[in-house]
Amino acid sequence: MAKLSHGTLSSETIVAFLADIFARRGGEEYLGEPVTMAEHMLQGACLAERQGEADVIIVATLLHDIGHFTSEFGMFSMDDTHDRHHEEAGARILERFFPRLVVDCVRLHVAAKRYICATDPGYFSRLSAASVHSLSLQGGPMNDAEVAAFEKHPDFRKIVRVRHLDDAGKVAGMETPDFAYFAPMVQRIVDAHGSRAASTL
């Protein structure tokens, strides 16, 4: 597929474009973890499905780290995709095509890690070395005021669930379906969001 800019993508092309990114760049290293980028995101989505999560949570988990590939969308230079900003970049990519819950799970998955570190004493000890390192770059555990603000989000519990699935998707050698398996689900979420958006016009 020819490279498209963010502005030329549509609800009819976004899923195929995401599939192409998974195929071409999914084999890249995932920040020092024992899995590739595609393995990480596919594992999270697979675990979400096994746990009976709603499609919107499965899709949010599948796409939570898409911000690492923002250069594919013609939106950012490589310097803008530093780990401290990939969550916002990913949300900006997806917000035209996906419902708010998916976008917020992407936008706030780093904040969710900081939140869980502040509210679950055992969580930090379960983080991988790479995740501990990135936490230090991302501001460390939330303070009390940040925790209170985060808990005001109407979907904060769902966002935290996606974060736990994110953390679980780092298993070397775990077999999962490929992106094509999830593509029809992703398209249904895109289509449903487009229908709702059109009905409000």
NUZA-577684 format. One line per 8 residues: number of its first residue (from 1); their letters; for each residue y negated, x negated, z of N, C-alpha, C. Coordinates in nm, 3 decimals. Example, Ala and Ser with C-alpha at 12.3 -4.5 7.8 and 13.67 -1.06 7.14 Angstrom:
2
1	AS	0.569/-1.319/0.780/0.450/-1.230/0.780/0.330/-1.320/0.780 ~ 0.225/-1.285/0.708/0.106/-1.367/0.714/-0.003/-1.290/0.787 $
//
This chain:
201
1	MAKLSHGT	0.120/-0.084/0.000/0.000/0.000/0.000/-0.124/-0.087/0.000 ~ -0.220/-0.051/-0.082/-0.345/-0.125/-0.085/-0.419/-0.107/0.047 ~ -0.487/-0.210/0.089/-0.559/-0.204/0.215/-0.675/-0.106/0.203 ~ -0.684/-0.015/0.298/-0.790/0.084/0.300/-0.883/0.055/0.414 ~ -1.007/0.096/0.400/-1.100/0.088/0.511/-1.087/0.214/0.595 ~ -1.134/0.207/0.718/-1.126/0.322/0.807/-1.192/0.444/0.744 ~ -1.301/0.423/0.676/-1.376/0.534/0.620/-1.306/0.606/0.507 ~ -1.210/0.543/0.440/-1.142/0.606/0.327/-1.008/0.667/0.365 $
9	LSSETIVA	-0.964/0.649/0.489/-0.839/0.710/0.532/-0.858/0.860/0.552 ~ -0.748/0.935/0.538/-0.751/1.079/0.557/-0.628/1.121/0.636 ~ -0.624/1.247/0.673/-0.508/1.297/0.746/-0.381/1.291/0.661 ~ -0.398/1.284/0.529/-0.282/1.274/0.440/-0.233/1.130/0.425 ~ -0.316/1.032/0.455/-0.278/0.892/0.433/-0.263/0.810/0.561 ~ -0.312/0.860/0.674/-0.314/0.778/0.795/-0.174/0.740/0.842 ~ -0.078/0.831/0.833/0.056/0.800/0.885/0.124/0.693/0.799 ~ 0.112/0.706/0.667/0.168/0.603/0.578/0.099/0.470/0.601 $
17	FLADIFAR	-0.029/0.472/0.628/-0.103/0.349/0.653/-0.055/0.283/0.782 ~ -0.034/0.362/0.886/0.019/0.309/1.011/0.160/0.252/0.991 ~ 0.241/0.322/0.912/0.376/0.272/0.884/0.369/0.137/0.814 ~ 0.275/0.120/0.724/0.260/-0.006/0.652/0.221/-0.118/0.747 ~ 0.135/-0.089/0.844/0.096/-0.190/0.943/0.218/-0.231/1.027 ~ 0.295/-0.134/1.071/0.416/-0.165/1.147/0.510/-0.254/1.066 ~ 0.524/-0.222/0.937/0.617/-0.297/0.851/0.568/-0.440/0.827 ~ 0.439/-0.456/0.800/0.386/-0.587/0.762/0.354/-0.676/0.882 $
25	RGGEEYLG	0.306/-0.617/0.991/0.255/-0.697/1.100/0.327/-0.672/1.233 ~ 0.422/-0.583/1.231/0.492/-0.552/1.355/0.572/-0.667/1.411 ~ 0.605/-0.765/1.329/0.682/-0.880/1.376/0.599/-0.985/1.448 ~ 0.469/-0.962/1.461/0.384/-1.059/1.529/0.414/-1.062/1.679 ~ 0.387/-1.175/1.741/0.411/-1.193/1.884/0.328/-1.095/1.965 ~ 0.387/-1.042/2.070/0.315/-0.953/2.160/0.272/-1.029/2.286 ~ 0.166/-1.103/2.275/0.094/-1.160/2.389/0.184/-1.227/2.491 ~ 0.278/-1.308/2.443/0.363/-1.384/2.535/0.482/-1.309/2.590 $
33	EPVTMAEH	0.502/-1.184/2.549/0.617/-1.106/2.595/0.739/-1.138/2.508 ~ 0.859/-1.103/2.554/0.981/-1.135/2.478/1.012/-1.036/2.366 ~ 0.911/-0.961/2.321/0.926/-0.864/2.213/0.811/-0.880/2.116 ~ 0.830/-0.829/1.995/0.721/-0.828/1.897/0.631/-0.708/1.922 ~ 0.520/-0.703/1.851/0.429/-0.590/1.864/0.500/-0.459/1.832 ~ 0.573/-0.456/1.720/0.641/-0.331/1.681/0.749/-0.295/1.782 ~ 0.827/-0.394/1.826/0.931/-0.366/1.924/0.871/-0.305/2.051 ~ 0.759/-0.360/2.095/0.694/-0.310/2.216/0.655/-0.163/2.202 $
41	MLQGACLA	0.586/-0.129/2.095/0.538/0.008/2.078/0.652/0.105/2.051 ~ 0.750/0.062/1.972/0.865/0.148/1.943/0.951/0.170/2.067 ~ 0.966/0.067/2.149/1.042/0.084/2.273/0.977/0.187/2.363 ~ 0.846/0.179/2.379/0.776/0.275/2.463/0.795/0.417/2.414 ~ 0.782/0.437/2.282/0.799/0.570/2.225/0.942/0.619/2.241 ~ 1.037/0.531/2.222/1.178/0.567/2.237/1.209/0.608/2.380 ~ 1.156/0.533/2.477/1.178/0.567/2.617/1.112/0.701/2.652 ~ 0.993/0.725/2.596/0.925/0.852/2.620/1.008/0.968/2.568 $
49	ERQGEADV	1.066/0.951/2.450/1.150/1.056/2.393/1.274/1.078/2.480 ~ 1.337/0.970/2.524/1.457/0.982/2.607/1.427/1.053/2.739 ~ 1.307/1.036/2.789/1.268/1.099/2.916/1.218/1.242/2.898 ~ 1.221/1.291/2.774/1.184/1.429/2.749/1.034/1.455/2.746 ~ 0.955/1.352/2.721/0.810/1.370/2.715/0.772/1.454/2.593 ~ 0.657/1.518/2.602/0.604/1.595/2.490/0.573/1.503/2.373 ~ 0.572/1.560/2.254/0.546/1.480/2.134/0.414/1.404/2.144 ~ 0.313/1.467/2.201/0.182/1.402/2.208/0.187/1.276/2.293 $
57	IIVATLLH	0.270/1.275/2.397/0.285/1.156/2.482/0.366/1.050/2.408 ~ 0.468/1.091/2.337/0.547/0.996/2.257/0.459/0.926/2.155 ~ 0.377/1.004/2.086/0.289/0.947/1.983/0.183/0.858/2.046 ~ 0.128/0.899/2.159/0.029/0.815/2.227/0.090/0.681/2.267 ~ 0.214/0.683/2.315/0.281/0.559/2.354/0.310/0.473/2.232 ~ 0.352/0.537/2.123/0.379/0.463/2.000/0.257/0.389/1.950 ~ 0.140/0.449/1.965/0.018/0.395/1.904/-0.077/0.329/2.003 ~ -0.036/0.313/2.127/-0.133/0.270/2.229/-0.192/0.133/2.200 $
65	DIGHFTSE	-0.119/0.046/2.133/-0.169/-0.090/2.107/-0.213/-0.110/1.963 ~ -0.237/-0.003/1.890/-0.277/-0.017/1.750/-0.409/-0.092/1.737 ~ -0.487/-0.096/1.843/-0.614/-0.168/1.841/-0.601/-0.317/1.819 ~ -0.480/-0.371/1.836/-0.459/-0.512/1.805/-0.464/-0.539/1.655 ~ -0.460/-0.432/1.575/-0.459/-0.447/1.429/-0.586/-0.391/1.365 ~ -0.696/-0.394/1.437/-0.819/-0.332/1.387/-0.869/-0.395/1.258 ~ -0.837/-0.521/1.234/-0.882/-0.583/1.109/-0.823/-0.512/0.988 ~ -0.709/-0.446/1.005/-0.647/-0.371/0.896/-0.732/-0.253/0.851 $
73	FGMFSMDD	-0.817/-0.205/0.938/-0.895/-0.087/0.909/-1.037/-0.120/0.862 ~ -1.066/-0.249/0.847/-1.198/-0.289/0.800/-1.310/-0.259/0.898 ~ -1.274/-0.245/1.026/-1.374/-0.207/1.126/-1.430/-0.324/1.205 ~ -1.347/-0.425/1.230/-1.384/-0.530/1.322/-1.346/-0.666/1.265 ~ -1.417/-0.767/1.308/-1.373/-0.903/1.279/-1.265/-0.939/1.380 ~ -1.194/-1.048/1.356/-1.089/-1.088/1.449/-1.145/-1.116/1.588 ~ -1.269/-1.164/1.594/-1.327/-1.194/1.724/-1.344/-1.070/1.809 ~ -1.354/-0.953/1.745/-1.377/-0.829/1.817/-1.249/-0.767/1.870 $
81	THDRHHEE	-1.135/-0.827/1.838/-1.009/-0.768/1.881/-0.949/-0.841/2.001 ~ -1.033/-0.909/2.076/-0.989/-0.975/2.199/-0.920/-0.873/2.289 ~ -0.826/-0.919/2.367/-0.746/-0.829/2.449/-0.831/-0.737/2.536 ~ -0.947/-0.782/2.577/-1.029/-0.698/2.664/-1.087/-0.577/2.591 ~ -1.076/-0.573/2.458/-1.140/-0.466/2.383/-1.045/-0.388/2.293 ~ -0.919/-0.426/2.289/-0.830/-0.362/2.191/-0.811/-0.214/2.219 ~ -0.823/-0.173/2.345/-0.801/-0.032/2.377/-0.913/0.056/2.320 ~ -1.037/0.009/2.329/-1.148/0.085/2.272/-1.142/0.083/2.120 $
89	AGARILER	-1.107/-0.031/2.065/-1.095/-0.041/1.920/-0.988/0.055/1.868 ~ -0.874/0.061/1.937/-0.768/0.152/1.896/-0.811/0.297/1.903 ~ -0.882/0.333/2.009/-0.929/0.470/2.022/-1.025/0.507/1.909 ~ -1.111/0.415/1.872/-1.205/0.443/1.764/-1.134/0.461/1.631 ~ -1.024/0.389/1.611/-0.945/0.405/1.490/-0.883/0.545/1.484 ~ -0.829/0.591/1.596/-0.748/0.713/1.597/-0.828/0.841/1.615 ~ -0.951/0.833/1.664/-1.020/0.954/1.706/-1.050/1.052/1.593 ~ -1.052/1.007/1.468/-1.074/1.098/1.357/-0.951/1.183/1.326 $
97	FFPRLVVD	-0.834/1.137/1.367/-0.710/1.198/1.321/-0.624/1.259/1.431 ~ -0.646/1.221/1.555/-0.556/1.259/1.664/-0.631/1.334/1.774 ~ -0.558/1.417/1.850/-0.622/1.492/1.958/-0.672/1.403/2.069 ~ -0.757/1.461/2.150/-0.823/1.384/2.254/-0.722/1.317/2.348 ~ -0.612/1.384/2.380/-0.517/1.325/2.474/-0.460/1.195/2.419 ~ -0.423/1.192/2.292/-0.373/1.068/2.232/-0.481/0.960/2.238 ~ -0.602/0.996/2.198/-0.712/0.899/2.195/-0.741/0.846/2.335 ~ -0.743/0.935/2.434/-0.772/0.891/2.570/-0.660/0.806/2.629 $
105	CVRLHVAA	-0.535/0.837/2.594/-0.424/0.752/2.640/-0.437/0.611/2.583 ~ -0.485/0.600/2.460/-0.508/0.470/2.399/-0.630/0.403/2.463 ~ -0.739/0.476/2.472/-0.863/0.420/2.525/-0.849/0.374/2.669 ~ -0.766/0.441/2.747/-0.762/0.417/2.892/-0.632/0.352/2.940 ~ -0.549/0.300/2.847/-0.423/0.243/2.897/-0.445/0.113/2.974 ~ -0.552/0.041/2.945/-0.585/-0.078/3.025/-0.642/-0.034/3.160 ~ -0.731/0.065/3.158/-0.784/0.118/3.284/-0.671/0.171/3.371 ~ -0.571/0.232/3.308/-0.458/0.286/3.385/-0.383/0.174/3.457 $
113	KRYICATD	-0.368/0.060/3.393/-0.303/-0.054/3.461/-0.384/-0.096/3.583 ~ -0.514/-0.103/3.566/-0.601/-0.140/3.679/-0.592/-0.035/3.790 ~ -0.582/0.091/3.751/-0.571/0.201/3.848/-0.439/0.191/3.926 ~ -0.329/0.172/3.855/-0.199/0.168/3.922/-0.191/0.046/4.015 ~ -0.248/-0.065/3.971/-0.250/-0.184/4.058/-0.322/-0.155/4.190 ~ -0.424/-0.070/4.183/-0.502/-0.039/4.303/-0.436/0.066/4.391 ~ -0.348/0.149/4.335/-0.295/0.263/4.410/-0.145/0.254/4.440 ~ -0.075/0.163/4.376/0.070/0.146/4.398/0.095/0.002/4.440 $
121	PGYFSRLS	0.118/-0.021/4.570/0.132/-0.159/4.620/0.244/-0.238/4.552 ~ 0.349/-0.171/4.505/0.460/-0.243/4.445/0.445/-0.270/4.297 ~ 0.344/-0.209/4.235/0.332/-0.217/4.090/0.301/-0.359/4.042 ~ 0.210/-0.425/4.111/0.168/-0.558/4.067/0.287/-0.652/4.060 ~ 0.377/-0.642/4.157/0.491/-0.734/4.161/0.587/-0.711/4.045 ~ 0.578/-0.595/3.981/0.667/-0.564/3.868/0.606/-0.602/3.734 ~ 0.481/-0.642/3.732/0.417/-0.680/3.606/0.474/-0.813/3.555 ~ 0.483/-0.825/3.423/0.524/-0.952/3.364/0.413/-1.055/3.383 $
129	AASVHSLS	0.448/-1.181/3.367/0.348/-1.288/3.381/0.234/-1.269/3.281 ~ 0.268/-1.228/3.158/0.164/-1.207/3.057/0.073/-1.093/3.096 ~ 0.129/-0.988/3.156/0.048/-0.873/3.196/-0.040/-0.907/3.315 ~ 0.009/-0.990/3.405/-0.074/-1.036/3.517/-0.193/-1.115/3.464 ~ -0.167/-1.202/3.367/-0.275/-1.281/3.309/-0.379/-1.192/3.244 ~ -0.334/-1.093/3.165/-0.430/-1.006/3.097/-0.507/-0.921/3.198 ~ -0.443/-0.885/3.310/-0.513/-0.808/3.414/-0.634/-0.884/3.464 ~ -0.620/-1.014/3.479/-0.734/-1.093/3.528/-0.850/-1.092/3.429 $
137	LQGGPMND	-0.818/-1.081/3.300/-0.922/-1.073/3.198/-0.984/-0.934/3.191 ~ -0.912/-0.835/3.238/-0.954/-0.696/3.223/-1.024/-0.639/3.346 ~ -1.048/-0.723/3.445/-1.125/-0.679/3.560/-1.049/-0.667/3.690 ~ -0.917/-0.690/3.685/-0.836/-0.680/3.807/-0.819/-0.537/3.853 ~ -0.756/-0.516/3.968/-0.737/-0.380/4.020/-0.871/-0.309/4.039 ~ -0.869/-0.177/4.021/-0.991/-0.097/4.041/-1.034/-0.101/4.187 ~ -1.165/-0.087/4.209/-1.214/-0.066/4.344/-1.210/0.084/4.376 ~ -1.245/0.120/4.496/-1.232/0.259/4.539/-1.314/0.354/4.453 $
145	AEVAAFEK	-1.434/0.313/4.416/-1.519/0.399/4.334/-1.460/0.419/4.195 ~ -1.403/0.313/4.139/-1.340/0.324/4.008/-1.217/0.412/4.013 ~ -1.140/0.401/4.120/-1.023/0.487/4.137/-1.064/0.633/4.141 ~ -1.166/0.664/4.219/-1.213/0.802/4.231/-1.261/0.856/4.097 ~ -1.332/0.772/4.022/-1.381/0.815/3.891/-1.266/0.837/3.794 ~ -1.168/0.749/3.796/-1.053/0.762/3.706/-0.977/0.891/3.734 ~ -0.962/0.926/3.861/-0.886/1.045/3.899/-0.957/1.174/3.862 ~ -1.082/1.167/3.824/-1.155/1.286/3.779/-1.120/1.322/3.634 $
153	HPDFRKIV	-1.059/1.230/3.561/-1.020/1.262/3.424/-0.913/1.371/3.428 ~ -0.928/1.478/3.350/-0.832/1.589/3.360/-0.688/1.551/3.322 ~ -0.672/1.445/3.245/-0.539/1.404/3.201/-0.497/1.270/3.260 ~ -0.553/1.234/3.375/-0.526/1.098/3.424/-0.378/1.076/3.454 ~ -0.306/1.180/3.497/-0.164/1.162/3.527/-0.085/1.135/3.399 ~ -0.120/1.199/3.290/-0.053/1.175/3.162/-0.087/1.035/3.111 ~ -0.210/0.993/3.130/-0.250/0.858/3.090/-0.172/0.753/3.169 ~ -0.151/0.778/3.297/-0.072/0.688/3.381/0.073/0.686/3.333 $
161	RVRHLDDA	0.128/0.800/3.292/0.265/0.803/3.241/0.277/0.714/3.117 ~ 0.180/0.723/3.027/0.183/0.638/2.908/0.176/0.491/2.948 ~ 0.099/0.460/3.050/0.091/0.321/3.096/0.227/0.272/3.147 ~ 0.298/0.355/3.222/0.430/0.315/3.271/0.527/0.295/3.154 ~ 0.518/0.378/3.053/0.602/0.362/2.934/0.564/0.234/2.860 ~ 0.436/0.204/2.855/0.387/0.079/2.797/0.452/-0.039/2.869 ~ 0.451/-0.037/3.000/0.508/-0.147/3.079/0.658/-0.161/3.057 ~ 0.726/-0.048/3.033/0.871/-0.051/3.018/0.914/-0.104/2.882 $
169	GKVAGMET	0.825/-0.104/2.785/0.861/-0.141/2.649/0.852/-0.290/2.621 ~ 0.923/-0.368/2.701/0.917/-0.513/2.688/1.055/-0.575/2.708 ~ 1.156/-0.508/2.653/1.295/-0.548/2.677/1.349/-0.621/2.555 ~ 1.379/-0.748/2.570/1.432/-0.826/2.459/1.564/-0.768/2.412 ~ 1.577/-0.747/2.283/1.703/-0.702/2.224/1.729/-0.554/2.230 ~ 1.638/-0.475/2.285/1.659/-0.330/2.291/1.652/-0.271/2.150 ~ 1.751/-0.190/2.115/1.753/-0.127/1.984/1.677/0.006/1.988 ~ 1.594/0.028/1.888/1.517/0.152/1.878/1.515/0.197/1.732 $
177	PDFAYFAP	1.481/0.324/1.709/1.452/0.364/1.571/1.329/0.289/1.521 ~ 1.309/0.289/1.390/1.189/0.226/1.337/1.077/0.330/1.326 ~ 0.962/0.289/1.274/0.847/0.379/1.267/0.878/0.503/1.185 ~ 0.960/0.488/1.081/0.991/0.602/0.995/1.053/0.718/1.073 ~ 1.127/0.687/1.177/1.188/0.791/1.260/1.080/0.877/1.326 ~ 0.972/0.813/1.373/0.866/0.884/1.443/0.759/0.940/1.350 ~ 0.759/0.896/1.224/0.651/0.935/1.132/0.633/1.086/1.119 ~ 0.740/1.165/1.105/0.719/1.311/1.096/0.652/1.369/1.221 $
185	MVQRIVDA	0.686/1.317/1.337/0.621/1.362/1.461/0.474/1.325/1.461 ~ 0.443/1.202/1.418/0.304/1.159/1.412/0.226/1.249/1.316 ~ 0.285/1.280/1.202/0.217/1.366/1.104/0.195/1.506/1.161 ~ 0.290/1.559/1.236/0.271/1.691/1.297/0.154/1.692/1.394 ~ 0.141/1.585/1.470/0.028/1.577/1.564/-0.103/1.568/1.486 ~ -0.106/1.490/1.380/-0.226/1.479/1.296/-0.260/1.615/1.235 ~ -0.161/1.681/1.179/-0.185/1.809/1.112/-0.233/1.916/1.211 ~ -0.171/1.919/1.328/-0.211/2.018/1.429/-0.355/1.994/1.474 $
193	HGSRAAST	-0.391/1.867/1.490/-0.528/1.835/1.530/-0.625/1.876/1.420 ~ -0.589/1.850/1.294/-0.676/1.888/1.183/-0.694/2.039/1.174 ~ -0.587/2.113/1.200/-0.596/2.259/1.197/-0.686/2.312/1.307 ~ -0.673/2.255/1.427/-0.759/2.298/1.537/-0.905/2.264/1.510 ~ -0.927/2.145/1.456/-1.064/2.105/1.427/-1.126/2.196/1.323 ~ -1.047/2.232/1.219/-1.098/2.319/1.114/-1.130/2.458/1.165 ~ -1.052/2.505/1.263/-1.073/2.639/1.316/-1.199/2.652/1.397 ~ -1.255/2.538/1.441/-1.377/2.542/1.521/-1.503/2.530/1.436 $
201	L	-1.484/2.504/1.305/-1.600/2.490/1.217/-1.663/2.625/1.187 $
//
